[in-house]
Amino acid sequence: MHAMKTQLAILSGVLLAMNSFAALHTETIEYKQGDTTCEGYLAYDDSVKGPRPGVLVVHDWMGMGDYARMRADMLAKLGYVAFAADIYGKGVRPKDSKEAGGLAGKYKGDRVLLRARANAALDTLEKQAQCDPKHVAAIGYCFGGTTVLELARSGADINGIVTFHGGLDTPTRDAKNIKCKVLICHGADDPYVPAADVVALQDELRTAKIDWQMIFYSGAVHSFTRPDAGSDNSKGAAYNEKADKRSWEAMKDFFAEIFK
């Protein structure tokens, strides 16, 4: 009898997981920013009825791809409607880090364009029938972290942003335009973000009287949420399981607060 109960429990868990997977609706959506066509990815649980909070996901320097889609799916399974933005434009997908560096540099060098691309993606998310436009956040990874900070600085009317191992430079220093709460998840040993950038960002947010939090994860370097980054911290970018899980939980707590 005990063995049968165990088997039934396992079967029930499998069926529950299958039903959860089956309920996940995903689709590719084309949208425009100026004359540029972008191609984002929408994910939500279609077993949930009515509008729900929306989360914009912004990719790292390699562009819109599997990782951003995975995070969008994870958010959809938490009950949000998630939209993975495409900052570079449809079909613009760097083939290596050299090409990625050039593309990311183009947008980091033109913050007006970067903000426009981010806002076009935000508008697309907010127009989705499943999204409650009064409850929206944005998260970003590496280059995407830089992007969501720029989205906030553009004055976007959203509830919050979360950066994961994002670039933190503040060339415009116009945090006074930020209308939302800010959570920064940062590797304490990240060699790609100068300590001066960290201090400057904190000073910018503090001066503008923004509601911000910054969490440092010990032993973590750049790309700490990406399993495909390897495990060698000496390379400057590496996966850190503890930091990945802790930062995701911090994001969930942050969302619970801002989406009350």
N, C-alpha and C positions, 0 to 999 in steps of 0.2 A: 504493500500500500504506500509506504514511504517513497519507494522508487517511482511508483506511478505518479505521485504528487510532484516529485521532482521533475519528471519528464513533462508533465502538464505545465508546470511553471516555466520550464525552458521553452516549450512550444508557444505558450502565451507571450513570452518575451519576444520570441522571433516574429510572431504575428503582429505584435504591437510595433516592432521596429519596421516591419514591412508596410504596415498601414501608414506609419509616420512618413516613410520614404515615398509612398504612393501619393500622399497628400501634398508633397512639395511640387509646386508649379514653378517652372523656370522658362524663361524665354529671352531671346536676344532682341534688343530694341534699338533702332536707329533714331538718332536725334541730331539736331543741327546746332552749331555755334557759329554765327556768321555764315560764311560760305562753306564751312567745314562740316562734313558728315562724320558723326561719331557713332560707335557701336557699343552700347552698354549691355548689362546683363541683369535681369530682374528675377528675384526669387521670393516666394512667399508660400505659406501653408494654406492651400485652398480649402482646407476643412474648417478654417477659422472664418467666421462671418463678420462682415462689417469692416470699417477702416481701423487701422492700427498704427502705432508709431512706425515711422520710416527711418532707415539708416542708409546713408550714402557711404559706399566703400571706395576708397581711392587707392589704386595700384602703386607699386614701387616703380623704380626706373625702367624695369623691363616691360612695362606697359600692361594693358588689360590682358589677363590670361587666367590660367587654371587656379592660381593662388587666390586671386581676388574673387573668382567664382566660388571657391571653396569657403571663403569667409562669408560671402553672401548667403550661401546655403546654410551655414552654421547659424547665422542671424535669423534666417527664415524659420529654422527649427526652434528658435527661442520665442517665436511668435511675432517677429517684426517683418515688415516688408522691406527688403534690401535691394539696393540698386548699385551695381558695380560700375563706376564711371569709366569713361574712355577719354583720357586727357589728350592723348596723341592724335586721335582721329582713326577712322576706320581703315584697317589694313596696315597701319603704321605700327609694326611690332619689331623692335630691335632684335638682331640676330645674335648679338654678343654684348659684353659689358662696355666695350669701346663705343659702339653705336648707341647704347643706352645712355652712356654718359653725355654724349652729344645732344641727345634729345632732351634729357632732363635739364641739361645746362641751358638749352634754348628757352625753356619755360621758366626756369629759375631766374634767367636774365631778363624776363619780360613778365613782371608780376601782374600787370594789367591783363595780359592775355591769359595767364594762368588762372586768375580770378574769374575771368569770363568763361573759361572752359569748365571750371568747377561749378559755377552758378548755372550753366546750361544743364549740367547733369542733375543738379539739385532741383531745378525746375521740372525736369523730366520725372524725377521721383515723385515730387509733390502732385503731379498731374495724374498719377496712377490712382484708380478707383479704390484700391486697397489701402492707400496711404492717408493717414490723418495729418494734414499739412501743419497743424498746430503743435504736433509732437514729432519733431525730426532732429536727428543728430547726424554727424559725419565722422567717419574714422578713416585713418590713412596710415600706410606703412612706408617707411623710408621717404622717398620722394612724395608719396601720398600724405605723409605726415606734414611735410612742408606745405602741401596743397591745401589741407584742411585748415591749417593756420591762416593761410591766405584767404580762404573762403570766409573764415570768421572775421578777419581784418577788413574784408569787403563790406561788412555790415550785414551779412546774411541773417535773416530773421529765423534762426534755428535755436534749439534748446541747448545743444552742447557739441563739442568736438573731442575726439580722442586721437592722439598721435602715438604710434608705436615705432620706436627707434627712428623717429623722423629727423630731417634736417631742421635746425632751430634758428638759423640766421634771421636777423630782423632788419633788412635794408630799408624798409619804409617806416618802421617804428610808428605805425598808426593804429596801435591796439585800442585807442580811444573809440574806434568804430565797432569794436566787438560787442555784440549783444547777448552772447551766450556764455555758458560755463566751459571751462577748459580743463582737460585731463591730459597730462603728458607722461607717457610711460617710456622710461629711458634706461638704457644699459649703463651702469655705473662706470664701466671700463670701455665705452665706445670711443675708439680712436678717431672716428670720422667726424665727430662733432666737437669742435674746440671748446674748451672750458669757458672761453670768453663769450661764445655764442649762448651757452647756458645762462651765464650771469646776465648778459644783455637782454635775453628774452624775459627772464624773471623780473629784471628792472623795468622793462617795457610794460609788462602785465601789472606789476605792482603800482607803477606810476599812474596807469589808466584805471586803477581800482577794479580790475577784473577779478571775478571769482575763479581762481585757478588752483590746481593741484599738480604736483610733480612727484612722481615716484621713481626712485633709482633702484635698479635691481643689481645686487652684488654679483660679481663674476660674469656679468652679461656684457657682450660687445654688440656691434651693429648686427641687424638682421636676426635678433634673438628669437623671433617667432617663426622663423622659416626652417623646417626640418631639412630642406635641401641645401642649407648653408654649411652643412658639415659640423664638426665639433672642435675644430682647431681655433681657439681664441687668438692665436698669434697671427692669424690671417686678417684679423680685424673685424671679420663678420663670421658668426657661428651661431648655431641653434643652442638655446638654453631652455630645457624643458620646464624648469621651475619658473623662470621669468615669463615664458610663454603662458603657462597656466595661471600664474598670479596676475599677469596683466589682463588676461581675458576676464578673470573674476572681478578685477578692479573696474573694468569697463561695464560689466553687468551691474555692479553696485551703483556705478555712476548713472547708468540708464534708469535704474529703479528710482533714483532720486529725481532726475530731471524730467522723467515722464509721469510723475505723480498726477 
